[in-house]
Amino acid sequence: MKSVTVKDLVDRFSLEILAGSTQLDQAITRSRANRPGLEFAGYFEFFSHAHVQVLGKKEINYLHTLSEKERNDRIGNIVNITRLAL
């Protein structure tokens, strides 16, 4: 099975690490990504927890419309459900 680490992606695309720096050696073994727009709104029926979660401009802009507490809660929901699946 082919894989790449989070650090490989960070280095390749010059990404800024905002959180989770202790997980840089985590292997990514699936090639699909998920954009968690509906999950930020609370819909988790078909959540792709095994896929890399990618936040684009739409997701980031939506999160910035929320209060800091609500934003942290919504992001926390995704982080927690992903953690439970691992």
MMTF fields as JSON, N, C-alpha, C and O atoms, coordinates in Angstrom:
{
  "mmtfVersion": "1.0.0",
  "mmtfProducer": "UNKNOWN",
  "numBonds": 343,
  "numAtoms": 344,
  "numGroups": 86,
  "numChains": 1,
  "numModels": 1,
  "chainsPerModel": [1],
  "groupsPerChain": [86],
  "chainIdList": ["A"],
  "bondAtomList": [4, 2, 8, 6, 12, 10, 16, 14, 20, 18, 24, 22, 28, 26, 32, 30, 36, 34, 40, 38, 44, 42, 48, 46, 52, 50, 56, 54, 60, 58, 64, 62, 68, 66, 72, 70, 76, 74, 80, 78, 84, 82, 88, 86, 92, 90, 96, 94, 100, 98, 104, 102, 108, 106, 112, 110, 116, 114, 120, 118, 124, 122, 128, 126, 132, 130, 136, 134, 140, 138, 144, 142, 148, 146, 152, 150, 156, 154, 160, 158, 164, 162, 168, 166, 172, 170, 176, 174, 180, 178, 184, 182, 188, 186, 192, 190, 196, 194, 200, 198, 204, 202, 208, 206, 212, 210, 216, 214, 220, 218, 224, 222, 228, 226, 232, 230, 236, 234, 240, 238, 244, 242, 248, 246, 252, 250, 256, 254, 260, 258, 264, 262, 268, 266, 272, 270, 276, 274, 280, 278, 284, 282, 288, 286, 292, 290, 296, 294, 300, 298, 304, 302, 308, 306, 312, 310, 316, 314, 320, 318, 324, 322, 328, 326, 332, 330, 336, 334, 340, 338],
  "bondOrderList": [1, 1, 1, 1, 1, 1, 1, 1, 1, 1, 1, 1, 1, 1, 1, 1, 1, 1, 1, 1, 1, 1, 1, 1, 1, 1, 1, 1, 1, 1, 1, 1, 1, 1, 1, 1, 1, 1, 1, 1, 1, 1, 1, 1, 1, 1, 1, 1, 1, 1, 1, 1, 1, 1, 1, 1, 1, 1, 1, 1, 1, 1, 1, 1, 1, 1, 1, 1, 1, 1, 1, 1, 1, 1, 1, 1, 1, 1, 1, 1, 1, 1, 1, 1, 1],
  "groupList": [{"groupName": "MET", "atomNameList": ["N", "CA", "C", "O"], "elementList": ["N", "C", "C", "O"], "formalChargeList": [0, 0, 0, 0], "bondAtomList": [1, 0, 2, 1, 3, 2], "bondOrderList": [1, 1, 2], "singleLetterCode": "M", "chemCompType": "L-PEPTIDE LINKING"}, {"groupName": "LYS", "atomNameList": ["N", "CA", "C", "O"], "elementList": ["N", "C", "C", "O"], "formalChargeList": [0, 0, 0, 0], "bondAtomList": [1, 0, 2, 1, 3, 2], "bondOrderList": [1, 1, 2], "singleLetterCode": "K", "chemCompType": "L-PEPTIDE LINKING"}, {"groupName": "SER", "atomNameList": ["N", "CA", "C", "O"], "elementList": ["N", "C", "C", "O"], "formalChargeList": [0, 0, 0, 0], "bondAtomList": [1, 0, 2, 1, 3, 2], "bondOrderList": [1, 1, 2], "singleLetterCode": "S", "chemCompType": "L-PEPTIDE LINKING"}, {"groupName": "VAL", "atomNameList": ["N", "CA", "C", "O"], "elementList": ["N", "C", "C", "O"], "formalChargeList": [0, 0, 0, 0], "bondAtomList": [1, 0, 2, 1, 3, 2], "bondOrderList": [1, 1, 2], "singleLetterCode": "V", "chemCompType": "L-PEPTIDE LINKING"}, {"groupName": "THR", "atomNameList": ["N", "CA", "C", "O"], "elementList": ["N", "C", "C", "O"], "formalChargeList": [0, 0, 0, 0], "bondAtomList": [1, 0, 2, 1, 3, 2], "bondOrderList": [1, 1, 2], "singleLetterCode": "T", "chemCompType": "L-PEPTIDE LINKING"}, {"groupName": "ASP", "atomNameList": ["N", "CA", "C", "O"], "elementList": ["N", "C", "C", "O"], "formalChargeList": [0, 0, 0, 0], "bondAtomList": [1, 0, 2, 1, 3, 2], "bondOrderList": [1, 1, 2], "singleLetterCode": "D", "chemCompType": "L-PEPTIDE LINKING"}, {"groupName": "LEU", "atomNameList": ["N", "CA", "C", "O"], "elementList": ["N", "C", "C", "O"], "formalChargeList": [0, 0, 0, 0], "bondAtomList": [1, 0, 2, 1, 3, 2], "bondOrderList": [1, 1, 2], "singleLetterCode": "L", "chemCompType": "L-PEPTIDE LINKING"}, {"groupName": "ARG", "atomNameList": ["N", "CA", "C", "O"], "elementList": ["N", "C", "C", "O"], "formalChargeList": [0, 0, 0, 0], "bondAtomList": [1, 0, 2, 1, 3, 2], "bondOrderList": [1, 1, 2], "singleLetterCode": "R", "chemCompType": "L-PEPTIDE LINKING"}, {"groupName": "PHE", "atomNameList": ["N", "CA", "C", "O"], "elementList": ["N", "C", "C", "O"], "formalChargeList": [0, 0, 0, 0], "bondAtomList": [1, 0, 2, 1, 3, 2], "bondOrderList": [1, 1, 2], "singleLetterCode": "F", "chemCompType": "L-PEPTIDE LINKING"}, {"groupName": "GLU", "atomNameList": ["N", "CA", "C", "O"], "elementList": ["N", "C", "C", "O"], "formalChargeList": [0, 0, 0, 0], "bondAtomList": [1, 0, 2, 1, 3, 2], "bondOrderList": [1, 1, 2], "singleLetterCode": "E", "chemCompType": "L-PEPTIDE LINKING"}, {"groupName": "ILE", "atomNameList": ["N", "CA", "C", "O"], "elementList": ["N", "C", "C", "O"], "formalChargeList": [0, 0, 0, 0], "bondAtomList": [1, 0, 2, 1, 3, 2], "bondOrderList": [1, 1, 2], "singleLetterCode": "I", "chemCompType": "L-PEPTIDE LINKING"}, {"groupName": "ALA", "atomNameList": ["N", "CA", "C", "O"], "elementList": ["N", "C", "C", "O"], "formalChargeList": [0, 0, 0, 0], "bondAtomList": [1, 0, 2, 1, 3, 2], "bondOrderList": [1, 1, 2], "singleLetterCode": "A", "chemCompType": "L-PEPTIDE LINKING"}, {"groupName": "GLY", "atomNameList": ["N", "CA", "C", "O"], "elementList": ["N", "C", "C", "O"], "formalChargeList": [0, 0, 0, 0], "bondAtomList": [1, 0, 2, 1, 3, 2], "bondOrderList": [1, 1, 2], "singleLetterCode": "G", "chemCompType": "PEPTIDE LINKING"}, {"groupName": "GLN", "atomNameList": ["N", "CA", "C", "O"], "elementList": ["N", "C", "C", "O"], "formalChargeList": [0, 0, 0, 0], "bondAtomList": [1, 0, 2, 1, 3, 2], "bondOrderList": [1, 1, 2], "singleLetterCode": "Q", "chemCompType": "L-PEPTIDE LINKING"}, {"groupName": "ASN", "atomNameList": ["N", "CA", "C", "O"], "elementList": ["N", "C", "C", "O"], "formalChargeList": [0, 0, 0, 0], "bondAtomList": [1, 0, 2, 1, 3, 2], "bondOrderList": [1, 1, 2], "singleLetterCode": "N", "chemCompType": "L-PEPTIDE LINKING"}, {"groupName": "PRO", "atomNameList": ["N", "CA", "C", "O"], "elementList": ["N", "C", "C", "O"], "formalChargeList": [0, 0, 0, 0], "bondAtomList": [1, 0, 2, 1, 3, 2], "bondOrderList": [1, 1, 2], "singleLetterCode": "P", "chemCompType": "L-PEPTIDE LINKING"}, {"groupName": "TYR", "atomNameList": ["N", "CA", "C", "O"], "elementList": ["N", "C", "C", "O"], "formalChargeList": [0, 0, 0, 0], "bondAtomList": [1, 0, 2, 1, 3, 2], "bondOrderList": [1, 1, 2], "singleLetterCode": "Y", "chemCompType": "L-PEPTIDE LINKING"}, {"groupName": "HIS", "atomNameList": ["N", "CA", "C", "O"], "elementList": ["N", "C", "C", "O"], "formalChargeList": [0, 0, 0, 0], "bondAtomList": [1, 0, 2, 1, 3, 2], "bondOrderList": [1, 1, 2], "singleLetterCode": "H", "chemCompType": "L-PEPTIDE LINKING"}],
  "groupTypeList": [0, 1, 2, 3, 4, 3, 1, 5, 6, 3, 5, 7, 8, 2, 6, 9, 10, 6, 11, 12, 2, 4, 13, 6, 5, 13, 11, 10, 4, 7, 2, 7, 11, 14, 7, 15, 12, 6, 9, 8, 11, 12, 16, 8, 9, 8, 8, 2, 17, 11, 17, 3, 13, 3, 6, 12, 1, 1, 9, 10, 14, 16, 6, 17, 4, 6, 2, 9, 1, 9, 7, 14, 5, 7, 10, 12, 14, 10, 3, 14, 10, 4, 7, 6, 11, 6],
  "groupIdList": [1, 2, 3, 4, 5, 6, 7, 8, 9, 10, 11, 12, 13, 14, 15, 16, 17, 18, 19, 20, 21, 22, 23, 24, 25, 26, 27, 28, 29, 30, 31, 32, 33, 34, 35, 36, 37, 38, 39, 40, 41, 42, 43, 44, 45, 46, 47, 48, 49, 50, 51, 52, 53, 54, 55, 56, 57, 58, 59, 60, 61, 62, 63, 64, 65, 66, 67, 68, 69, 70, 71, 72, 73, 74, 75, 76, 77, 78, 79, 80, 81, 82, 83, 84, 85, 86],
  "secStructList": [7, 7, 7, 3, 3, 2, 2, 2, 2, 2, 2, 2, 2, 6, 7, 7, 7, 7, 1, 7, 4, 4, 4, 6, 6, 7, 3, 3, 7, 7, 7, 7, 3, 3, 7, 7, 2, 2, 2, 2, 6, 6, 7, 7, 6, 6, 7, 7, 6, 6, 1, 3, 3, 7, 7, 7, 2, 2, 2, 2, 2, 2, 2, 2, 6, 1, 7, 2, 2, 2, 2, 2, 2, 2, 2, 2, 2, 2, 2, 2, 2, 2, 2, 2, 2, 7],
  "xCoordList": [0.85, 0.0, 0.896, 1.786, 0.652, 1.411, 0.929, -0.249, 1.862, 1.473, 2.422, 3.507, 1.983, 2.761, 2.493, 1.413, 3.432, 3.187, 2.671, 2.809, 2.083, 1.631, 2.818, 2.699, 3.963, 5.165, 5.577, 6.0, 5.457, 5.771, 4.926, 5.441, 3.629, 2.744, 3.075, 3.08, 3.348, 3.712, 4.943, 4.987, 5.937, 7.177, 6.959, 7.434, 6.249, 6.045, 5.292, 5.62, 4.281, 3.426, 3.673, 2.903, 4.723, 5.075, 3.877, 3.557, 3.223, 2.045, 2.448, 3.51, 1.589, 1.796, 1.056, -0.124, 1.74, 1.134, 0.464, 1.129, -0.845, -1.595, -1.879, -2.012, -1.971, -2.245, -1.841, -1.746, -1.608, -1.323, 0.101, 0.351, 1.039, 2.434, 3.009, 4.027, 2.38, 2.857, 2.44, 2.881, 1.596, 1.082, 1.697, 1.145, 2.817, 3.418, 3.882, 3.982, 4.164, 4.6, 3.433, 3.645, 2.212, 1.007, 0.983, 1.133, 0.795, 0.747, -0.638, -1.655, -0.659, -1.897, -1.888, -1.009, -2.873, -2.891, -4.03, -4.107, -4.897, -6.016, -5.825, -5.359, -6.187, -5.948, -7.109, -7.008, -8.17, -9.339, -9.333, -8.831, -9.909, -10.021, -11.495, -12.325, -11.801, -13.165, -13.137, -12.257, -14.093, -14.244, -15.441, -16.579, -15.207, -16.256, -17.197, -17.351, -17.823, -18.765, -20.012, -20.364, -20.688, -21.911, -21.63, -22.46, -20.471, -20.122, -19.985, -20.326, -19.492, -19.421, -20.813, -20.988, -21.797, -23.18, -23.867, -25.026, -23.156, -23.702, -24.208, -24.758, -24.047, -24.527, -23.381, -22.443, -23.46, -22.387, -22.835, -22.153, -23.969, -24.524, -23.548, -23.449, -22.834, -21.921, -20.51, -19.841, -20.06, -18.758, -17.62, -17.584, -16.711, -15.575, -14.384, -13.391, -14.478, -13.434, -12.097, -11.061, -12.096, -10.845, -10.105, -8.964, -10.743, -10.131, -9.486, -9.862, -8.529, -7.912, -8.98, -9.717, -9.068, -10.035, -9.357, -8.345, -9.917, -9.326, -10.272, -11.457, -9.733, -10.522, -10.136, -8.982, -11.109, -10.904, -11.408, -11.76, -11.437, -11.889, -13.322, -13.642, -14.195, -15.593, -15.684, -16.375, -14.988, -15.045, -14.44, -15.008, -13.298, -12.634, -13.504, -13.672, -14.056, -14.915, -16.153, -16.565, -16.748, -17.9, -17.523, -18.237, -16.417, -15.993, -15.765, -16.012, -15.302, -15.064, -16.353, -16.314, -17.495, -18.766, -19.282, -20.215, -18.68, -19.113, -18.339, -17.252, -18.898, -18.158, -16.974, -16.965, -15.999, -14.821, -15.213, -14.681, -16.131, -16.563, -17.259, -16.972, -18.181, -18.899, -17.942, -18.064, -16.998, -15.998, -15.191, -14.988, -14.733, -13.967, -14.802, -14.295, -16.071, -16.961, -17.13, -17.05, -17.36, -17.581, -16.326, -16.402, -15.183, -13.925, -13.679, -13.248, -13.953, -13.79, -14.645, -14.21, -15.859, -16.73, -16.068, -16.122, -15.454, -14.803, -13.556, -13.314, -12.777, -11.562, -11.93, -11.302, -12.931, -13.316, -13.886, -13.565, -14.718, -15.299, -14.226, -14.28, -13.248, -12.136, -11.273, -10.852, -11.009, -10.199, -10.873, -10.202, -12.184, -12.914, -12.841, -12.853, -12.765, -12.729, -11.36, -11.254, -10.318, -8.994, -8.848, -7.795],
  "yCoordList": [-1.177, 0.0, 1.24, 1.373, 2.137, 3.376, 4.311, 4.324, 5.092, 6.074, 7.26, 7.199, 8.317, 9.539, 10.045, 9.809, 10.72, 11.249, 12.679, 13.343, 13.126, 14.512, 15.442, 16.454, 15.101, 15.931, 16.03, 17.094, 14.929, 14.965, 16.023, 16.781, 16.073, 17.06, 18.479, 19.41, 18.639, 19.956, 20.483, 21.639, 19.622, 20.035, 20.305, 21.312, 19.416, 19.523, 20.782, 21.41, 21.164, 22.293, 23.523, 24.482, 23.508, 24.635, 25.08, 26.267, 24.105, 24.394, 24.915, 24.579, 25.733, 26.245, 25.33, 25.036, 24.887, 24.009, 24.882, 25.642, 24.767, 25.535, 24.722, 25.278, 23.417, 22.532, 21.116, 20.79, 20.289, 18.885, 18.586, 17.588, 19.42, 19.21, 17.897, 17.424, 17.315, 16.029, 14.864, 13.735, 15.125, 14.06, 14.095, 13.497, 14.775, 14.917, 13.591, 13.478, 12.603, 11.304, 10.376, 9.235, 10.856, 10.072, 9.745, 10.634, 8.48, 8.053, 8.3, 8.049, 8.79, 8.958, 7.857, 7.811, 6.971, 5.816, 5.859, 5.001, 6.824, 6.95, 8.196, 9.228, 8.089, 9.2, 10.182, 11.194, 9.921, 10.813, 11.817, 11.563, 12.964, 14.03, 14.378, 14.079, 15.006, 15.435, 16.904, 17.336, 17.669, 19.061, 19.104, 18.942, 19.316, 19.158, 20.345, 20.855, 20.79, 21.909, 21.555, 22.253, 20.47, 20.072, 19.656, 19.865, 19.072, 18.657, 19.867, 19.784, 20.982, 22.195, 22.686, 23.357, 22.35, 22.712, 21.679, 21.859, 20.581, 19.592, 18.31, 17.467, 18.125, 16.927, 15.944, 16.203, 14.805, 13.807, 12.451, 11.449, 12.405, 11.131, 10.331, 9.114, 10.979, 10.279, 10.842, 11.057, 11.077, 11.702, 10.781, 9.613, 11.292, 10.526, 10.636, 11.288, 10.004, 10.134, 9.53, 9.91, 8.608, 7.979, 8.818, 8.51, 9.864, 10.706, 11.936, 12.359, 12.486, 13.737, 14.814, 14.897, 15.635, 16.724, 17.994, 18.427, 18.582, 19.757, 20.939, 20.858, 22.024, 23.248, 24.215, 24.629, 24.569, 25.543, 26.912, 27.113, 27.843, 29.201, 29.226, 29.984, 28.383, 28.366, 27.972, 28.624, 26.904, 26.43, 27.459, 27.744, 28.009, 29.002, 30.246, 30.755, 30.738, 31.925, 31.669, 32.528, 30.48, 30.137, 30.139, 30.709, 29.513, 29.454, 30.848, 31.077, 31.768, 33.134, 33.926, 35.011, 33.404, 34.07, 33.714, 34.344, 32.709, 32.226, 32.912, 33.445, 32.897, 33.387, 32.45, 31.318, 32.912, 32.081, 30.786, 29.723, 30.863, 29.662, 28.681, 27.484, 29.197, 28.327, 27.718, 26.541, 28.509, 28.012, 26.881, 25.842, 27.076, 26.039, 24.785, 23.669, 24.963, 23.813, 23.023, 21.795, 23.702, 23.025, 22.291, 21.159, 22.941, 22.28, 21.104, 20.036, 21.299, 20.228, 19.017, 17.884, 19.232, 18.109, 17.238, 16.011, 17.864, 17.111, 16.41, 15.249, 17.098, 16.491, 15.3, 14.245, 15.453, 14.374, 13.164, 12.031, 13.374, 12.225, 11.515, 10.296, 12.262, 11.651, 10.836, 9.728, 11.381, 10.69, 9.383, 8.365, 9.412, 8.218, 7.115, 5.931, 7.5, 6.51, 5.848, 4.75, 6.496, 5.919, 4.888, 4.259],
  "zCoordList": [0.0, 0.0, 0.0, 0.84, -0.941, -0.994, 0.104, 0.461, 0.631, 1.64, 1.587, 1.008, 2.199, 2.339, 3.755, 4.297, 4.345, 5.686, 5.589, 4.561, 6.67, 6.742, 6.525, 5.835, 7.113, 6.954, 5.489, 5.037, 4.74, 3.311, 2.599, 1.777, 2.916, 2.295, 2.748, 1.942, 4.033, 4.567, 3.846, 3.426, 3.711, 3.047, 1.561, 1.035, 0.89, -0.567, -0.957, -1.963, -0.17, -0.518, 0.359, 0.3, 1.162, 2.046, 2.88, 2.951, 3.51, 4.323, 5.689, 6.214, 6.249, 7.604, 8.574, 8.379, 9.605, 10.605, 11.659, 12.363, 11.76, 12.746, 13.992, 15.082, 13.843, 14.971, 14.583, 13.399, 15.575, 15.325, 14.921, 14.245, 15.317, 14.913, 15.443, 14.939, 16.436, 16.961, 16.072, 16.286, 15.078, 14.201, 12.803, 11.879, 12.63, 11.307, 10.711, 9.489, 11.525, 11.024, 10.694, 10.283, 10.871, 10.568, 9.074, 8.235, 8.752, 7.351, 6.763, 7.408, 5.546, 4.785, 3.737, 2.877, 3.815, 2.923, 1.912, 1.034, 2.022, 1.085, 0.237, 0.721, -1.017, -1.936, -2.007, -2.7, -1.335, -1.398, -0.265, 0.83, -0.568, 0.428, 0.604, -0.254, 1.714, 2.017, 2.406, 3.151, 1.905, 2.318, 3.269, 2.828, 4.554, 5.575, 5.741, 6.851, 4.666, 4.76, 5.551, 6.502, 5.164, 5.869, 7.305, 8.189, 7.536, 8.898, 9.82, 11.0, 9.3, 10.121, 10.499, 11.516, 9.677, 9.968, 10.85, 11.224, 11.191, 12.108, 11.477, 12.187, 10.171, 9.482, 9.304, 8.55, 10.008, 9.992, 9.45, 9.662, 8.754, 8.296, 7.432, 7.592, 6.533, 5.627, 5.753, 4.742, 6.95, 7.192, 6.758, 7.144, 5.972, 5.455, 6.398, 6.074, 7.556, 8.573, 8.158, 8.704, 7.215, 6.788, 5.744, 5.399, 5.244, 4.228, 4.865, 5.959, 4.172, 4.603, 4.533, 3.551, 5.563, 5.594, 5.086, 5.636, 4.039, 3.408, 3.583, 3.259, 4.094, 4.246, 3.141, 3.038, 2.321, 1.261, 1.699, 2.861, 0.762, 1.081, 1.603, 2.519, 1.01, 1.474, 2.935, 3.717, 3.305, 4.691, 5.645, 6.699, 5.276, 6.127, 6.276, 7.385, 5.172, 5.254, 6.103, 6.882, 5.954, 6.787, 8.262, 9.087, 8.593, 9.996, 10.571, 11.755, 9.752, 10.23, 10.445, 11.027, 9.984, 10.267, 11.657, 12.154, 12.282, 13.593, 14.707, 14.483, 15.897, 17.055, 17.303, 16.821, 18.039, 18.315, 19.02, 18.7, 19.966, 20.687, 19.747, 19.764, 18.924, 17.989, 16.969, 16.628, 16.487, 15.533, 16.157, 15.528, 17.387, 18.083, 18.315, 18.199, 18.639, 18.831, 17.538, 17.553, 16.433, 15.153, 14.679, 14.202, 14.812, 14.453, 15.394, 14.959, 16.674, 17.661, 17.342, 17.55, 16.839, 16.462, 15.395, 15.471, 14.418, 13.341, 13.856, 13.526, 14.651, 15.204, 16.078, 15.98, 16.925, 17.834, 17.11, 17.469, 16.106, 15.378, 14.573, 14.411, 14.065, 13.337, 14.286, 13.953, 15.464, 16.472, 16.907, 17.082, 17.08, 17.504, 16.456, 16.793, 15.195, 14.11, 13.989, 13.442, 14.488, 14.385, 15.437, 15.543]
}
